[in-house]
Amino acid sequence: MPRRLLRVPVRWSNAPRAIGLIVALLLLAGIGVILQNESAYRDLQAQETRAQADILAASVTAALDFRDRQAAQEAVDAVRVSGQIRTIGIYDEGGALVASYGRDGAAPPPRFADPLPVPDSAIDAIVPVMSRGDRIGTVYLAADPEPLGRRLTRYFVVGLLVAMAALVVAVLGFAQNALRRVNRALADRAEALARANAELKVQIAERTRAEDQLRQAQKMQALGQLTGGIAHDFNNLLTVIQGSADMLRRDSLPDAKRVRFADAIVQASSRAAALTGQLLAFARRQPLRPEVIDVNALIEGMTDLLDRTLGERIEVKTILSEGTCNVEADRAQLESALLNVAVNARDAMADGGLLTIRTTTFEGAQEGRMIAISISDSGTGMDADTLERAFEPFFTTKATGKGTGLGLSQVYGFASQSGGDVRIDSAPGTGTTVTMLLPCSGAAAGKEEADDIGATEPRRTGRILLVEDNEEVGEFAESLLAELGHKIVRVRSGEEALNAALDDRYDAVFTDVVMPGMSGLELAEQLRELRPRLPVILTTGYSDEIAKSGTGGRPVILKPYRLETLAVAIDEALRGDGALRGDGKAGDR
């Protein structure tokens, strides 16, 4: 073997000496531990013997008081069960032996005055027996220490542990050199890995920037599509509205044409309001009026409407499961969602076909108990790309001018805002199934109110507090209310409305929701405390506050509103049918 392989590194030349020193120190430490343990054990044994003698002295106090030798002997017999007790002696106040015990021929002295010989290996204790401050006797107790063999066994274990520790030190010492070599190799590899990791981070950062740019481009593309669709549809509606308004301003316009252009403005405005409602539904920000609905009954009530809307070439079939649960949702929005899906299904069946509406109840692992409303058609179906974009607003496969692309968006937004979901199953040539999932409600469904309630009753008039911060809208609302015969006091903020309600009497409050400072909902809550019988009617074009927390049971009129809508809401409030009040009476008179 070459000589260079036998060389020991300089830093390890004194390793055996160092290891020997450590081993010697460990052995000395072990001997010290053994001696310390022996001393501590002797002290502990003396304490235990003294404690046993104290206990015995306490237990024989009554026996010595009454000079009851049998009771004293019974106390001794109770203590002698310990295998380490060698001798017990109970003496009276004169030093005479009253009770005793001795093991292996040992016996206590017959009198306490005699010298009490204690074997070298025993640990003894002498304790006086006291009664009412007087010494009435003495207890003598001698105990053997723990057997030597048991102590040697324990010390052998300690020695074995010390030897093992010394061996571990030796092994660790010789392993340290190999560990350092491995550490140097690992350090070299870690440095190489760090360089590779730094390069990977640079690549990840570049890829992240590229993905962010792509997402931003996709977001801008989607936003452009959304704004373009909104602009297209609203420009069409505004063209009708502005053109009709210009025609109405001509003095020479005949009355018949004047009515026709006015109707055109009303129809275009209604379509614009419906378009805004669909956008809010997709964004899940529409104010909902939830009520408990029997879905099967609602679908049965819509069959005639569906037949008229879909035409003769479409056969409508319903399969409604018995015992389905009720749902708590906005009735109008649910009807609109069903109608939107049905119209899409009709357009997918250009040559006619079968539309099937099915209801089932199921128990989801996470969703809980839900009702599934499935609308299936026998149309052309959708490919994967179309299916992926089906819920995008203004995305449509129909020809230009044939659809807004907001139907399924409204369905998706309504279901999500109602705590449910929408699923689409489709493939080219196999038709499409749209399933709305809505959570079940344990409440009983209420009866749908007739549309002509109160139609025969005369309209009521009263004193209305109008709260509107927008000048144009405020003047318009004031004109409508005046046209309906009401007396109006208009303020421009919630704070002014509170002061007015405190200073004067009103029959109802008609307030905007979104206002600087105090909102309409905050105003309504404070008015409920100050004037609990005063009905409050809310109006808004969009309110995130209402979308999140609701109206608190108060009626809400969505902007843009019509004269008839406003008249019905005010009339219901004055009759006590449509506002949140403490006692159900109309107004705070």
C-alpha positions as CSV (number, residue, x, y, z in Angstrom):
1,M,0.0,0.0,0.0
2,P,1.5,3.4,-0.9
3,R,2.8,5.3,2.1
4,R,0.6,8.4,1.4
5,L,-2.5,6.4,2.2
6,L,-1.2,5.8,5.7
7,R,-0.8,9.4,6.6
8,V,-3.0,10.9,9.2
9,P,-4.1,14.5,8.7
10,V,-2.4,16.9,11.1
11,R,-5.7,18.1,12.6
12,W,-6.5,14.5,13.6
13,S,-3.1,13.5,14.9
14,N,-4.1,14.1,18.6
15,A,-7.5,12.5,18.1
16,P,-6.8,9.3,20.2
17,R,-5.4,11.3,23.1
18,A,-8.4,13.6,23.0
19,I,-10.8,10.7,22.9
20,G,-9.0,9.0,25.8
21,L,-9.2,12.1,27.8
22,I,-12.9,12.4,27.1
23,V,-13.5,8.8,28.0
24,A,-11.5,9.2,31.3
25,L,-13.6,12.3,32.2
26,L,-16.8,10.4,31.4
27,L,-15.6,7.5,33.8
28,L,-14.8,10.0,36.5
29,A,-18.1,11.6,36.0
30,G,-19.8,8.2,36.3
31,I,-18.0,7.4,39.6
32,G,-19.0,10.8,40.9
33,V,-22.6,10.1,40.0
34,I,-22.5,6.7,41.8
35,L,-21.0,8.2,44.9
36,Q,-23.5,11.1,44.9
37,N,-26.3,8.7,44.3
38,E,-25.2,6.5,47.3
39,S,-25.0,9.5,49.6
40,A,-28.3,10.8,48.5
41,Y,-29.9,7.3,48.9
42,R,-28.6,7.0,52.5
43,D,-30.1,10.4,53.4
44,L,-33.4,9.5,51.7
45,Q,-33.5,6.2,53.6
46,A,-32.9,8.0,56.9
47,Q,-35.7,10.4,56.1
48,E,-38.1,7.5,55.2
49,T,-37.2,5.6,58.4
50,R,-37.8,8.8,60.5
51,A,-41.1,9.3,58.7
52,Q,-42.2,5.8,59.4
53,A,-41.3,6.2,63.1
54,D,-43.3,9.5,63.2
55,I,-46.3,7.7,61.7
56,L,-46.0,4.8,64.2
57,A,-45.7,7.3,67.1
58,A,-48.9,9.0,66.1
59,S,-50.7,5.7,65.7
60,V,-49.8,4.4,69.2
61,T,-50.6,7.6,71.1
62,A,-54.0,6.4,72.2
63,A,-52.7,2.9,73.0
64,L,-50.1,4.3,75.4
65,D,-52.6,6.7,76.9
66,F,-54.8,3.8,77.8
67,R,-51.9,1.3,78.3
68,D,-53.5,-1.0,75.7
69,R,-50.7,-3.4,74.7
70,Q,-52.8,-5.2,72.1
71,A,-53.6,-1.9,70.2
72,A,-49.9,-1.0,70.4
73,Q,-48.9,-4.4,69.0
74,E,-51.5,-4.1,66.2
75,A,-49.9,-0.8,65.2
76,V,-46.5,-2.4,65.1
77,D,-47.8,-5.3,63.0
78,A,-49.3,-2.8,60.6
79,V,-45.9,-1.2,60.0
80,R,-43.8,-4.5,59.9
81,V,-45.2,-5.3,56.4
82,S,-42.3,-3.3,54.9
83,G,-39.6,-5.7,54.0
84,Q,-36.8,-3.4,55.0
85,I,-37.8,-2.8,58.6
86,R,-35.6,-4.9,60.9
87,T,-36.6,-3.9,64.5
88,I,-39.5,-2.0,66.1
89,G,-39.9,-1.1,69.8
90,I,-42.7,0.7,71.6
91,Y,-41.8,1.9,75.1
92,D,-44.0,3.6,77.8
93,E,-43.1,6.6,79.7
94,G,-41.1,4.6,82.2
95,G,-39.0,3.0,79.4
96,A,-40.7,-0.5,79.6
97,L,-41.2,-2.4,76.4
98,V,-44.9,-2.4,75.4
99,A,-44.9,-3.9,71.9
100,S,-42.0,-5.1,69.6
101,Y,-41.0,-6.7,66.4
102,G,-37.7,-8.2,65.3
103,R,-36.7,-9.9,62.0
104,D,-34.2,-12.7,61.7
105,G,-33.7,-13.0,65.5
106,A,-33.2,-9.3,66.1
107,A,-35.1,-7.8,69.0
108,P,-35.3,-4.3,70.6
109,P,-33.8,-3.8,74.1
110,P,-36.2,-4.7,76.9
111,R,-36.0,-1.2,78.3
112,F,-35.5,2.2,76.6
113,A,-32.9,3.2,79.3
114,D,-30.6,0.4,78.1
115,P,-28.2,1.2,75.4
116,L,-29.9,0.7,72.0
117,P,-27.4,-1.2,69.8
118,V,-27.8,-0.4,66.2
119,P,-26.2,-2.7,63.6
120,D,-23.7,-1.1,61.3
121,S,-25.8,-1.7,58.3
122,A,-29.1,-0.5,59.8
123,I,-30.7,3.0,59.8
124,D,-32.5,3.8,63.0
125,A,-34.9,6.4,64.3
126,I,-36.0,7.3,67.9
127,V,-39.2,9.3,68.1
128,P,-41.0,10.4,71.3
129,V,-44.7,9.8,71.7
130,M,-46.4,12.9,72.9
131,S,-49.9,13.5,74.4
132,R,-51.1,16.9,75.5
133,G,-47.5,18.2,75.5
134,D,-46.2,15.4,77.7
135,R,-44.0,12.5,76.6
136,I,-45.9,9.3,77.3
137,G,-43.5,6.9,75.5
138,T,-40.9,6.3,72.8
139,V,-40.8,4.6,69.4
140,Y,-37.7,2.9,68.3
141,L,-37.4,1.8,64.6
142,A,-34.4,0.3,62.7
143,A,-34.5,-0.4,59.0
144,D,-32.1,-2.1,56.6
145,P,-30.9,-0.2,53.6
146,E,-31.6,-1.4,50.1
147,P,-29.8,-4.7,49.4
148,L,-26.3,-4.3,48.0
149,G,-27.1,-6.5,45.0
150,R,-29.9,-4.1,43.9
151,R,-27.7,-1.1,44.3
152,L,-24.9,-2.7,42.4
153,T,-27.4,-3.5,39.6
154,R,-28.4,0.2,39.4
155,Y,-24.7,1.3,39.5
156,F,-24.0,-1.2,36.7
157,V,-26.6,0.4,34.6
158,V,-25.0,3.8,35.2
159,G,-21.6,2.4,34.3
160,L,-23.0,0.9,31.2
161,L,-24.5,4.2,30.1
162,V,-21.1,5.9,30.8
163,A,-19.4,3.3,28.7
164,M,-21.9,3.7,25.9
165,A,-21.4,7.5,26.0
166,A,-17.7,7.0,25.7
167,L,-18.2,4.7,22.8
168,V,-20.5,7.3,21.1
169,V,-17.9,10.0,21.6
170,A,-15.3,7.8,20.0
171,V,-17.5,7.0,17.0
172,L,-18.6,10.6,16.6
173,G,-15.0,11.8,16.7
174,F,-13.9,9.5,13.9
175,A,-17.1,10.1,12.0
176,Q,-16.6,13.9,12.1
177,N,-13.8,13.7,9.6
178,A,-16.0,11.8,7.1
179,L,-18.8,14.3,7.8
180,R,-16.6,17.3,7.0
181,R,-15.6,15.7,3.7
182,V,-19.3,15.1,2.9
183,N,-20.2,18.7,4.0
184,R,-17.5,20.1,1.6
185,A,-19.0,18.1,-1.2
186,L,-22.5,19.2,-0.2
187,A,-21.4,22.8,-0.1
188,D,-20.0,22.5,-3.6
189,R,-23.3,21.0,-4.8
190,A,-25.4,23.6,-2.9
191,E,-23.4,26.4,-4.6
192,A,-24.1,24.8,-8.0
193,L,-27.7,24.4,-7.0
194,A,-27.9,28.0,-5.8
195,R,-26.6,29.2,-9.2
196,A,-29.2,27.0,-11.0
197,N,-32.0,28.2,-8.6
198,A,-31.1,31.9,-9.3
199,E,-31.3,31.2,-13.0
200,L,-34.6,29.4,-12.5
201,K,-36.0,32.4,-10.5
202,V,-35.0,34.7,-13.4
203,Q,-36.9,32.5,-15.8
204,I,-39.9,32.2,-13.5
205,A,-40.0,36.0,-13.1
206,E,-39.9,36.5,-16.9
207,R,-42.6,33.9,-17.4
208,T,-44.7,35.5,-14.6
209,R,-44.4,38.9,-16.3
210,A,-45.4,37.3,-19.6
211,E,-48.4,35.6,-18.0
212,D,-49.4,38.9,-16.3
213,Q,-49.2,40.7,-19.6
214,L,-51.3,37.9,-21.2
215,R,-53.9,38.1,-18.5
216,Q,-54.0,41.9,-18.7
217,A,-54.5,41.6,-22.5
218,Q,-57.3,39.1,-22.0
219,K,-58.9,41.3,-19.4
220,M,-58.8,44.3,-21.6
221,Q,-60.2,42.2,-24.5
222,A,-63.0,41.0,-22.3
223,L,-63.6,44.5,-21.0
224,G,-63.6,45.8,-24.6
225,Q,-66.1,43.2,-25.6
226,L,-68.3,44.1,-22.6
227,T,-68.1,47.8,-23.2
228,G,-68.6,47.4,-26.9
229,G,-71.7,45.3,-26.4
230,I,-73.1,47.8,-23.9
231,A,-72.3,50.7,-26.2
232,H,-73.8,48.9,-29.2
233,D,-77.1,48.1,-27.5
234,F,-77.5,51.4,-25.7
235,N,-76.6,53.4,-28.8
236,N,-79.5,51.6,-30.6
237,L,-81.8,52.4,-27.8
238,L,-80.6,56.0,-27.5
239,T,-81.1,56.5,-31.2
240,V,-84.8,55.6,-30.8
241,I,-85.1,57.8,-27.7
242,Q,-83.3,60.8,-29.0
243,G,-85.0,60.6,-32.4
244,S,-88.4,60.2,-30.9
245,A,-87.7,63.1,-28.5
246,D,-86.7,65.3,-31.4
247,M,-89.8,64.5,-33.3
248,L,-92.0,65.2,-30.2
249,R,-90.5,68.8,-30.1
250,R,-91.9,69.6,-33.6
251,D,-95.0,71.7,-33.3
252,S,-96.5,70.4,-36.5
253,L,-96.4,66.7,-35.4
254,P,-99.9,65.1,-35.5
255,D,-101.3,63.7,-32.3
256,A,-101.2,60.2,-33.6
257,K,-97.5,60.3,-34.4
258,R,-96.9,62.1,-31.1
259,V,-98.4,59.1,-29.3
260,R,-96.4,56.7,-31.4
261,F,-93.1,58.4,-30.7
262,A,-93.9,58.6,-27.0
263,D,-94.6,54.9,-27.0
264,A,-91.3,54.3,-28.8
265,I,-89.4,56.2,-26.1
266,V,-91.2,54.2,-23.4
267,Q,-90.4,50.9,-25.1
268,A,-86.7,51.8,-25.7
269,S,-86.4,52.9,-22.1
270,S,-87.9,49.6,-20.9
271,R,-85.4,47.6,-23.0
272,A,-82.6,49.7,-21.6
273,A,-83.8,49.1,-18.1
274,A,-84.0,45.3,-18.8
275,L,-80.5,45.4,-20.3
276,T,-79.2,47.1,-17.1
277,G,-81.0,44.5,-15.0
278,Q,-79.3,41.7,-16.9
279,L,-75.9,43.3,-16.4
280,L,-76.5,43.6,-12.7
281,A,-77.7,40.0,-12.6
282,F,-74.5,38.8,-14.2
283,A,-72.5,40.8,-11.7
284,R,-74.6,39.4,-8.8
285,R,-75.4,43.0,-7.7
286,Q,-79.2,43.1,-8.4
287,P,-81.5,43.8,-5.5
288,L,-83.5,40.6,-5.0
289,R,-87.0,40.2,-3.5
290,P,-86.7,36.7,-2.1
291,E,-89.9,34.7,-1.3
292,V,-90.6,31.0,-0.7
293,I,-91.6,29.5,-4.0
294,D,-93.1,26.1,-5.0
295,V,-90.9,25.5,-8.1
296,N,-93.2,22.9,-9.6
297,A,-96.2,25.2,-9.3
298,L,-94.3,28.1,-10.8
299,I,-93.2,25.9,-13.9
300,E,-96.8,24.7,-14.4
301,G,-98.0,28.3,-14.3
302,M,-95.4,29.2,-17.0
303,T,-96.3,26.5,-19.5
304,D,-98.8,28.7,-21.4
305,L,-96.3,31.6,-21.5
306,L,-93.6,29.2,-22.8
307,D,-96.0,27.8,-25.5
308,R,-96.8,31.3,-26.7
309,T,-93.1,32.5,-26.6
310,L,-91.5,29.4,-28.2
311,G,-94.0,28.9,-31.0
312,E,-95.8,25.9,-32.4
313,R,-92.7,24.1,-33.6
314,I,-91.4,23.6,-30.1
315,E,-93.0,21.0,-27.9
316,V,-92.7,21.7,-24.2
317,K,-92.7,18.7,-21.9
318,T,-92.5,18.9,-18.1
319,I,-91.3,16.1,-15.8
320,L,-91.8,17.4,-12.2
321,S,-90.8,15.2,-9.4
322,E,-93.3,14.8,-6.5
323,G,-92.2,16.0,-3.1
324,T,-89.6,18.5,-4.4
325,C,-88.6,21.1,-1.9
326,N,-89.4,24.8,-2.0
327,V,-86.8,27.5,-2.7
328,E,-86.3,31.0,-1.4
329,A,-85.6,33.2,-4.4
330,D,-86.8,36.2,-6.4
331,R,-89.9,35.0,-8.3
332,A,-89.5,37.4,-11.2
333,Q,-85.8,36.7,-11.6
334,L,-86.4,32.9,-11.5
335,E,-89.1,33.2,-14.1
336,S,-86.8,35.4,-16.3
337,A,-84.0,32.8,-15.9
338,L,-86.3,30.0,-17.0
339,L,-87.5,32.0,-19.9
340,N,-84.0,33.0,-21.0
341,V,-82.9,29.4,-21.1
342,A,-86.0,28.4,-23.0
343,V,-85.5,31.1,-25.6
344,N,-81.9,30.0,-26.1
345,A,-83.1,26.4,-26.5
346,R,-85.7,27.6,-29.1
347,D,-83.0,29.3,-31.1
348,A,-80.9,26.2,-31.1
349,M,-83.8,24.2,-32.6
350,A,-84.3,26.1,-35.8
351,D,-86.5,23.3,-37.3
352,G,-88.4,22.7,-34.1
353,G,-87.9,20.1,-31.5
354,L,-88.6,19.1,-27.9
355,L,-87.9,21.2,-24.8
356,T,-88.0,19.2,-21.6
357,I,-88.2,20.8,-18.1
358,R,-87.3,18.5,-15.3
359,T,-87.1,19.0,-11.5
360,T,-85.3,16.8,-9.0
361,T,-84.2,17.1,-5.4
362,F,-80.8,15.8,-4.3
363,E,-78.4,16.0,-1.3
364,G,-75.0,17.3,-2.1
365,A,-72.0,16.5,0.1
366,Q,-71.0,20.2,0.4
367,E,-74.0,22.1,-1.0
368,G,-76.6,20.4,1.2
369,R,-80.2,19.7,0.0
370,M,-80.9,21.4,-3.3
371,I,-83.4,21.4,-6.1
372,A,-82.2,20.9,-9.7
373,I,-84.2,22.6,-12.5
374,S,-83.0,21.1,-15.8
375,I,-84.0,22.5,-19.2
376,S,-83.0,20.2,-22.1
377,D,-83.4,20.7,-25.8
378,S,-82.9,18.6,-28.9
379,G,-81.0,21.3,-30.7
380,T,-77.5,21.5,-32.3
381,G,-75.6,21.6,-29.1
382,M,-72.3,23.5,-28.3
383,D,-68.7,22.7,-29.0
384,A,-66.1,23.0,-26.3
385,D,-65.1,26.6,-27.1
386,T,-68.6,27.8,-27.1
387,L,-69.4,25.9,-23.9
388,E,-66.4,27.6,-22.2
389,R,-67.6,31.1,-23.1
390,A,-71.4,30.5,-22.6
391,F,-71.7,32.7,-19.5
392,E,-69.7,35.6,-20.8
393,P,-71.8,38.8,-21.2
394,F,-72.5,39.8,-24.8
395,F,-71.1,36.5,-26.1
396,T,-73.6,35.0,-28.6
397,T,-73.5,32.6,-31.5
398,K,-76.6,34.2,-33.0
399,A,-76.5,36.5,-36.0
400,T,-76.0,40.3,-35.5
401,G,-79.0,41.9,-34.0
402,K,-80.6,38.6,-33.0
403,G,-79.6,38.6,-29.3
404,T,-77.7,40.5,-26.7
405,G,-75.7,37.7,-25.3
406,L,-76.9,38.4,-21.8
407,G,-79.5,35.6,-21.3
408,L,-77.2,32.9,-19.8
409,S,-75.2,35.7,-18.0
410,Q,-78.4,36.6,-16.2
411,V,-79.1,33.0,-15.3
412,Y,-75.6,32.6,-13.9
413,G,-75.8,35.8,-11.8
414,F,-79.2,35.0,-10.5
415,A,-78.3,31.5,-9.4
416,S,-75.1,32.5,-7.8
417,Q,-76.7,35.4,-5.9
418,S,-79.4,33.0,-4.7
419,G,-76.8,30.7,-3.2
420,G,-76.9,28.1,-6.0
421,D,-75.1,27.3,-9.3
422,V,-75.6,26.7,-13.0
423,R,-74.2,23.8,-15.0
424,I,-74.3,23.2,-18.8
425,D,-74.0,19.8,-20.5
426,S,-73.7,19.9,-24.2
427,A,-72.0,18.4,-27.3
428,P,-72.4,19.1,-31.0
429,G,-75.4,17.2,-32.3
430,T,-76.7,16.0,-28.9
431,G,-78.5,19.0,-27.7
432,T,-78.0,21.0,-24.5
433,T,-79.0,20.7,-20.9
434,V,-78.9,23.7,-18.6
435,T,-79.3,22.9,-14.9
436,M,-80.0,25.5,-12.2
437,L,-79.2,24.4,-8.7
438,L,-81.0,26.3,-5.9
439,P,-80.8,25.6,-2.2
440,C,-83.9,24.1,-0.6
441,S,-86.0,26.1,1.9
442,G,-87.8,24.6,4.8
443,A,-90.5,27.3,4.8
444,A,-93.9,26.9,3.2
445,A,-94.6,28.6,-0.1
446,G,-96.8,31.6,0.0
447,K,-99.6,32.3,-2.4
448,E,-98.8,34.6,-5.3
449,E,-100.6,37.9,-5.0
450,A,-103.0,38.8,-7.7
451,D,-101.9,41.7,-10.0
452,D,-105.2,43.5,-9.6
453,I,-105.2,43.8,-5.8
454,G,-106.6,47.2,-5.0
455,A,-107.4,47.9,-8.6
456,T,-111.0,48.8,-7.8
457,E,-110.0,51.0,-4.8
458,P,-109.3,54.7,-5.4
459,R,-105.7,55.8,-5.3
460,R,-104.7,57.4,-2.0
461,T,-102.8,60.7,-1.6
462,G,-100.7,62.0,1.2
463,R,-97.8,64.1,2.2
464,I,-94.6,62.6,0.9
465,L,-91.0,63.3,2.0
466,L,-88.8,63.0,-1.1
467,V,-85.1,62.5,-0.5
468,E,-83.0,62.7,-3.7
469,D,-79.5,64.3,-4.1
470,N,-79.6,64.4,-7.9
471,E,-81.3,67.5,-9.2
472,E,-82.6,66.1,-12.5
473,V,-83.9,62.9,-10.9
474,G,-85.3,64.8,-7.9
475,E,-87.2,67.2,-10.1
476,F,-88.5,64.3,-12.2
477,A,-89.7,62.4,-9.1
478,E,-91.3,65.5,-7.7
479,S,-93.2,66.0,-10.9
480,L,-94.4,62.4,-11.0
481,L,-95.6,62.6,-7.3
482,A,-97.3,65.9,-7.9
483,E,-99.0,64.4,-11.0
484,L,-100.4,61.6,-8.7
485,G,-101.9,64.2,-6.4
486,H,-99.4,64.0,-3.5
487,K,-98.0,66.9,-1.5
488,I,-94.2,66.8,-1.7
489,V,-91.5,68.1,0.5
490,R,-88.1,67.5,-1.1
491,V,-84.7,67.4,0.7
492,R,-81.3,66.5,-0.7
493,S,-79.6,64.4,2.1
494,G,-80.4,61.9,4.8
495,E,-79.5,64.4,7.5
496,E,-82.0,66.9,6.1
497,A,-84.6,64.1,6.0
498,L,-84.1,63.2,9.6
499,N,-84.6,66.9,10.7
500,A,-87.7,67.2,8.5
501,A,-89.2,64.0,9.9
502,L,-88.7,65.3,13.4
503,D,-90.1,68.7,12.7
504,D,-93.2,67.7,10.7
505,R,-95.6,64.9,9.9
506,Y,-95.5,62.8,6.7
507,D,-97.5,59.9,5.4
508,A,-94.5,58.2,3.6
509,V,-90.8,58.7,2.8
510,F,-89.5,58.1,-0.8
511,T,-85.7,58.0,-0.6
512,D,-82.7,57.3,-2.9
513,V,-80.3,54.7,-1.5
514,V,-76.9,55.9,-2.8
515,M,-76.3,59.4,-1.4
516,P,-73.3,61.3,0.0
517,G,-73.1,61.0,3.8
518,M,-76.0,59.0,5.2
519,S,-77.3,56.4,2.8
520,G,-81.0,55.7,2.2
521,L,-80.7,52.4,4.2
522,E,-79.2,54.2,7.2
523,L,-81.9,56.8,7.0
524,A,-84.6,54.1,6.9
525,E,-83.1,52.4,10.0
526,Q,-83.0,55.7,12.0
527,L,-86.5,56.6,10.9
528,R,-87.7,53.2,12.1
529,E,-86.5,54.2,15.6
530,L,-87.8,57.8,15.5
531,R,-91.0,57.2,13.5
532,P,-91.7,53.4,13.6
533,R,-95.1,53.9,11.9
534,L,-93.7,55.9,9.0
535,P,-93.4,53.8,5.8
536,V,-90.2,54.1,3.8
537,I,-89.8,53.3,0.1
538,L,-86.4,52.9,-1.4
539,T,-85.2,53.6,-4.9
540,T,-81.9,52.9,-6.6
541,G,-80.3,52.2,-9.9
542,Y,-77.6,50.1,-8.3
543,S,-76.6,49.7,-4.7
544,D,-73.8,47.4,-3.5
545,E,-75.2,47.8,0.0
546,I,-78.6,46.4,-1.0
547,A,-77.0,43.6,-3.0
548,K,-75.0,42.5,0.0
549,S,-77.4,43.1,2.9
550,G,-80.9,43.5,1.4
551,T,-83.5,46.1,2.1
552,G,-84.6,45.0,5.5
553,G,-88.1,44.1,4.3
554,R,-88.7,47.6,2.8
555,P,-90.1,48.0,-0.7
556,V,-87.6,49.1,-3.4
557,I,-88.3,50.7,-6.8
558,L,-85.5,50.2,-9.3
559,K,-84.4,53.1,-11.5
560,P,-85.5,53.9,-14.1
561,Y,-89.1,53.7,-12.8
562,R,-92.4,54.3,-14.5
563,L,-95.3,56.5,-13.3
564,E,-97.5,53.5,-12.7
565,T,-94.8,51.7,-10.7
566,L,-94.3,54.7,-8.5
567,A,-98.1,55.1,-8.1
568,V,-98.6,51.5,-7.0
569,A,-95.7,51.6,-4.5
570,I,-96.9,54.8,-2.9
571,D,-100.5,53.6,-2.8
572,E,-99.5,50.3,-1.1
573,A,-97.4,52.2,1.5
574,L,-100.3,54.6,2.3
575,R,-102.6,51.6,2.7
576,G,-100.0,49.9,4.9
577,D,-99.3,47.0,2.5
578,G,-95.8,47.6,1.3
579,A,-93.5,49.1,4.0
580,L,-91.8,48.0,7.1
581,R,-93.6,49.5,10.1
582,G,-94.0,48.7,13.8
583,D,-97.8,48.3,14.0
584,G,-98.9,47.9,10.4
585,K,-100.7,51.2,10.1
586,A,-100.2,53.6,7.2
587,G,-98.2,56.6,8.1
588,D,-97.0,58.4,11.2
589,R,-100.0,60.7,11.8
